Amino acid sequence: MAKFRKDGNKKLPAISTASLPDIIFMLLFFFMVTTVMREVTLVVVVHAPEASEVQKLEDKSLVSFIYIGKPTPQLAAKWGEADRIQLNDAFAEVNQIRDFINIKLTKIPEYKRKKHIVSMKVDKDSKMGIVTDVKQELRKANALKINYSTRKVADTK
């Protein structure tokens, strides 16, 4: 029969850290590829109104954003204090919305175009007249799915 003995002098082998830089660079590369940076620089101030029933949009690639609010303090001297419309990174007029929607629709595959949504991010203190003008222009562009962006009411319980 074999004899078993216990040696208390044995040490565990050292852990190799040679592959650690490879792992770190793979993780870094993964996060660099999958992270989406903000595509639009806001030139209007938007404080979204609060709502109790809020739903998140599922596929943001099918969403076009229209921002309505007062110009940022840096741009207020040039553009004034009145509510302005922002499409992409620049101010726009109501008559430019139809072209904006058509350009967005051409970038979406044809089988997904019926799911296209226009999300309006409107400042809570904006006048309703400019919002109505935008909605009328969206009707002319046949963009009938409109979403109003809000923030969820904070629970006070």
C-alpha positions in Angstrom: 0.0 0.0 0.0 1.0 3.5 -0.7 1.9 5.8 2.1 0.3 9.2 2.4 2.2 12.0 4.1 1.5 15.7 4.5 4.2 18.2 3.8 3.5 21.6 5.2 6.5 23.1 3.3 4.9 23.1 -0.2 4.0 26.5 -1.6 1.5 27.4 -4.3 3.0 28.4 -7.7 2.9 32.1 -8.5 0.1 33.4 -10.7 1.2 34.4 -14.1 0.3 38.0 -15.0 1.7 37.9 -18.5 -1.8 37.8 -20.2 -3.1 40.7 -18.0 -2.3 43.5 -20.5 -4.0 41.5 -23.3 -7.2 41.2 -21.2 -7.1 44.9 -20.3 -6.7 46.0 -23.9 -9.5 43.6 -25.1 -11.8 45.2 -22.5 -10.7 48.7 -23.5 -11.3 47.9 -27.2 -14.7 46.4 -26.4 -15.9 49.5 -24.5 -14.5 51.9 -27.2 -16.4 50.0 -29.9 -19.7 49.7 -28.0 -20.0 53.1 -26.4 -22.2 55.6 -28.2 -21.1 59.2 -27.8 -23.6 62.0 -27.8 -24.3 62.9 -31.4 -25.9 66.3 -30.8 -24.5 69.4 -29.0 -27.5 71.2 -27.5 -27.8 74.9 -28.5 -31.1 75.3 -26.7 -31.9 74.8 -23.0 -34.4 72.0 -22.4 -35.8 71.4 -18.9 -38.2 68.5 -19.6 -41.6 68.5 -17.9 -42.4 65.8 -15.4 -44.7 62.9 -16.1 -45.9 60.0 -14.0 -46.3 57.4 -16.8 -43.0 57.2 -18.6 -41.8 54.6 -21.2 -38.4 54.2 -22.7 -38.0 54.1 -26.4 -36.7 50.7 -27.5 -34.8 51.4 -30.8 -33.2 54.8 -30.7 -31.9 54.4 -34.2 -35.5 54.9 -35.5 -35.9 58.1 -33.5 -35.4 61.7 -34.8 -35.1 64.3 -32.2 -36.4 67.9 -32.4 -35.4 70.2 -29.6 -37.4 73.3 -28.7 -36.3 75.9 -26.1 -34.5 79.1 -25.4 -30.9 79.5 -26.7 -28.1 78.7 -24.4 -26.7 81.7 -22.5 -23.7 81.9 -24.8 -25.9 82.1 -27.9 -28.7 84.2 -26.4 -26.9 87.5 -27.2 -26.8 86.6 -30.9 -30.2 84.7 -31.3 -32.3 86.4 -28.6 -34.4 85.0 -25.8 -37.3 83.6 -27.9 -37.9 79.9 -28.2 -36.0 78.3 -31.0 -36.0 75.0 -32.9 -32.9 72.8 -33.0 -32.4 70.1 -35.6 -29.1 68.2 -35.3 -26.5 70.8 -34.1 -28.0 74.0 -35.4 -31.0 76.3 -35.2 -33.7 75.7 -37.8 -36.9 77.3 -39.0 -40.2 75.5 -39.1 -40.0 75.1 -42.9 -36.8 73.1 -42.6 -38.4 70.3 -40.7 -39.8 68.5 -43.7 -36.3 68.2 -45.3 -34.9 67.1 -41.9 -37.4 64.2 -41.7 -36.9 63.2 -45.3 -33.2 63.0 -44.8 -33.6 60.9 -41.6 -36.0 58.6 -43.4 -33.5 57.9 -46.2 -31.0 56.7 -43.7 -33.4 54.1 -42.2 -34.0 50.8 -44.1 -37.3 50.8 -46.0 -38.8 47.9 -44.0 -38.3 49.9 -40.7 -39.6 53.3 -41.9 -43.1 52.7 -40.6 -41.6 52.5 -37.1 -39.9 55.9 -37.3 -40.7 58.2 -34.4 -40.1 61.9 -34.0 -39.3 62.7 -30.4 -39.8 66.3 -29.3 -37.7 67.5 -26.4 -39.5 70.7 -25.4 -38.7 73.0 -22.6 -41.4 73.1 -20.0 -41.6 76.9 -20.3 -41.8 77.0 -24.1 -44.8 78.6 -25.8 -47.3 76.1 -27.3 -47.5 78.1 -30.6 -44.0 76.9 -31.8 -44.8 73.3 -30.8 -48.1 73.5 -32.8 -46.2 74.9 -35.8 -43.7 72.0 -35.6 -46.5 69.4 -35.3 -48.3 70.9 -38.4 -45.0 70.7 -40.4 -44.6 67.1 -39.2 -48.0 66.3 -40.5 -47.0 67.7 -43.9 -43.9 65.5 -43.8 -46.1 62.5 -43.0 -44.3 61.9 -39.7 -47.3 61.0 -37.7 -45.7 59.1 -34.8 -44.7 61.8 -32.3 -43.3 61.3 -28.8 -42.8 64.0 -26.1 -39.7 63.4 -24.0 -40.2 63.9 -20.3 -38.6 63.0 -17.1 -40.1 60.8 -14.4 -41.7 62.3 -11.4 -39.6 61.7 -8.3 -41.3 59.5 -5.7 -42.1 61.4 -2.6 -43.0 58.4 -0.5 
